[in-house]
Amino acid sequence: MTRRLAWTGGAAMLAAAVTAAAVGFGGDGTGDAAAVRTPPATAQVTRTTLTETKTVDGTLGHGDPTTVTAKTPGTITWLPREGAVITRGKAVYSVDADRRVLLYGTTPLYRTLQDGAEGKDVALLERNLAKLGYDGFDVDDTYTWATRRAVERWQEDLGLPVTGKVEPGDVVIAPGRVRVAELKTTPGAAASGPVLTVTGTARRVLVDLDAADGHLVRKGLKATVELPDGTRADGKVSRVGRVARQTGGENGGTSTTIEVEVAVPGLKKTFDAAPVQVTFVSARREDVLAVPVGALLALAEGGHGVQVVEGGTTRYAAVKTGMFADGQVEITGLPEGTTVAVPK
């Protein structure tokens, strides 16, 4: 993925901000050097909040798709439309006019569930039956006669053959409700192989972040997502990948990246998928004193200083620098309200 970066802090800004020639205090280096002219532009030392941000390219979507495969012989007789959202108990597709419905869980069905069966797959079935309003059994990991009676009522309500048992191909298992991403077959085709692909319903943004910048993001970090139409939404980092991978970079080169996922729950439904820009708030300093970066001077004695304006004269004063952000730099060594020169 081509990546456009905008980094508001760091050494590059500092190097561009300070003057090319070092300024000395003069004399023995212990006092301030006096100047005789008032500079053309000034600013004051102000108390503010500085925020470091990083802007990268990302892709809005619903995550990686999962393929649903037909497991029983027959003919595909119904398919949902692409983009449809399917919830628990609803049909994902039909074979020979019999619905294959969605159940929530993470354990796939791999055997026939019937009287006497025990295991996590039984518990998954019973939990779903209970959520769908069927009762008369204990939700546990044992398939009893009471479970069979509930299954029979469920099958009758769906218009399915009433067998009292559940085959692996009778249902589709997913962690929650799903969105149909792409149809892989058509009505009338044999019910074998891939039928369709599904994703989760929540939209999210994926970013290929330069691995060298991985320390700047963490789970829970706030972010702003900007869509192609200029719409912005608040987001939050929901996952930071732990596997670095090489991807194609600019000018045919490669770069090492990690995948970062950003959740955007408040995003209005404008796009299902789109290229976006993501701005991470990587650091924040509140209630600090700051001056414009352009006010910094490199001192011959080492470190940095500013040109303090006092009436019609100026003097040079050493300062210590902190965070660089938003065109400003955090400083210590001067009181709030001090006027400083900002060379044009």
LINDAQUI-V575274 format. One record per pair of residues at least 6 apart in sequence whose ideal C-beta (glycine too) atoms are under 7 Angstrom apart, sorted by the first residue. I is the first residue (numbers start at 1). J is the second residue. Records with the same first field share a line. If there is no record, write none. Layout:
I->J + J
This chain:
1->57 + 208 + 247
2->57 + 250
3->56 + 57 + 208 + 210
4->57
5->54 + 55 + 56
6->55
7->54
8->52 + 53 + 325 + 326
9->52 + 323 + 324 + 325
10->324
13->293 + 324
14->324
17->293 + 294 + 296
18->296 + 297 + 298 + 304
19->297 + 298
22->298 + 299 + 300
23->297 + 298 + 299 + 300 + 305 + 316
24->299 + 300 + 301
25->31 + 32 + 33 + 301 + 316
26->33
29->301
32->315 + 316 + 317
33->315 + 316
34->313 + 315
35->307 + 313 + 314 + 315
36->313
38->309 + 312 + 314
39->307 + 309 + 314 + 341 + 343
40->344
41->342 + 344
42->309 + 339 + 340 + 341 + 342
43->291 + 292 + 295 + 340 + 342
44->337 + 338 + 339
45->289 + 291 + 334 + 335 + 336 + 337 + 338 + 340
46->290 + 336
47->287 + 289 + 336
48->288 + 290
49->284 + 285 + 286 + 287
50->285 + 288 + 290 + 323 + 325 + 326 + 328 + 330
51->281 + 284 + 325 + 326
52->282 + 283 + 323 + 325
53->279 + 280 + 281 + 282
54->213 + 216 + 280 + 282
55->277 + 278 + 279
56->207 + 209 + 278
57->275 + 277
58->205 + 206 + 207 + 262 + 276 + 277 + 278
59->205 + 206 + 275 + 276
60->203 + 205 + 271 + 273 + 274 + 276
61->203 + 206 + 273
62->179 + 199 + 200 + 203
63->199 + 200 + 204
65->181 + 182 + 197 + 198 + 199
66->197 + 198
67->194 + 197
68->92 + 172 + 195 + 196 + 197 + 198
69->193 + 194 + 195
70->95 + 169 + 191 + 192 + 193 + 195
71->168 + 169
72->95 + 167 + 169 + 191
73->191
74->95 + 96 + 191
75->95 + 96 + 188 + 190 + 191
76->93 + 95 + 185 + 187 + 188 + 189 + 191 + 195
77->94 + 95 + 96 + 97 + 187
78->93 + 94 + 187
79->93 + 183 + 187 + 196
80->86 + 180
81->180
82->180 + 181 + 182 + 183
83->179 + 180
84->180
85->177 + 179 + 201
86->92 + 102 + 177 + 178 + 180
87->102 + 177
88->102 + 103 + 104 + 128 + 131 + 132
89->101 + 102 + 132
90->101 + 102
91->99 + 100 + 101
92->100 + 101 + 102 + 172
93->100 + 195 + 196
94->100
95->191
98->160
99->158 + 160
100->170 + 171 + 172
101->158 + 171
102->172 + 174 + 178
103->124 + 128 + 171 + 173
104->128 + 174 + 175 + 176
105->124 + 173
106->175
107->120 + 121 + 124
108->173
109->121 + 166 + 168 + 171 + 173
110->168
111->168
112->165 + 167
113->121 + 122 + 125 + 143 + 165 + 166
114->143 + 165
115->143 + 145 + 148
116->143
117->143
118->141 + 142
119->141
120->141
122->141 + 142 + 143
123->139 + 140 + 141
125->166
126->137 + 139 + 140 + 147
127->139
129->150 + 154
130->139
132->154
134->150 + 153 + 154
136->146 + 149 + 150
137->144 + 146 + 147 + 150
148->164
151->164 + 165 + 166
152->162 + 164
155->161 + 162 + 163
156->162
174->198
176->200
177->201
178->198 + 199 + 200 + 201
179->198 + 199 + 200 + 201
180->196 + 198
181->197 + 198 + 199
182->196 + 197
183->196
184->194 + 195 + 196 + 197
185->194 + 195
203->264 + 267
204->238 + 261 + 262 + 263 + 264
205->225 + 235 + 262 + 264 + 276 + 278
206->259 + 261
207->260 + 262 + 278
208->247 + 257 + 259
209->217 + 257 + 258 + 260
210->255 + 257
211->244 + 256 + 257 + 258
214->258
216->280 + 282
217->237 + 240 + 260 + 280 + 282
218->237 + 240
219->237 + 238 + 239 + 240
220->236 + 237
221->236 + 237 + 280 + 281
222->236 + 281
223->235 + 236 + 237 + 262 + 278 + 279 + 280
224->232 + 234 + 235 + 279
225->232 + 233 + 235 + 262 + 264 + 267 + 276 + 278
226->232 + 276 + 277
227->270 + 271 + 274 + 276
228->274 + 275
229->270
231->268 + 270
233->264 + 266 + 267
234->266
235->262 + 263 + 264
236->262 + 263
237->260 + 262
238->261 + 262 + 263
239->261
240->258 + 260
241->258 + 259 + 260
244->256 + 257 + 258
245->257
246->254 + 256
247->254 + 255 + 257
248->254
249->255
262->278
283->323
285->322 + 323 + 330
288->322 + 330
289->330 + 331 + 332 + 336
290->328 + 329 + 330 + 331
291->306 + 328 + 329 + 331 + 340
292->327 + 328 + 342
293->324 + 327 + 328 + 329
294->342 + 343
295->306 + 340 + 341 + 342
296->304 + 306 + 329
297->304 + 305 + 306 + 307 + 316
298->304
299->305 + 318
303->318
304->319 + 321
305->316 + 317 + 318 + 319
306->317 + 319 + 340
307->314 + 316 + 340 + 341
308->314 + 315 + 317 + 338 + 339 + 340
309->339 + 340 + 341
314->341
317->333 + 334
318->333
319->331 + 332 + 333 + 334
320->331 + 332 + 333
321->329 + 330 + 331
322->330
323->330
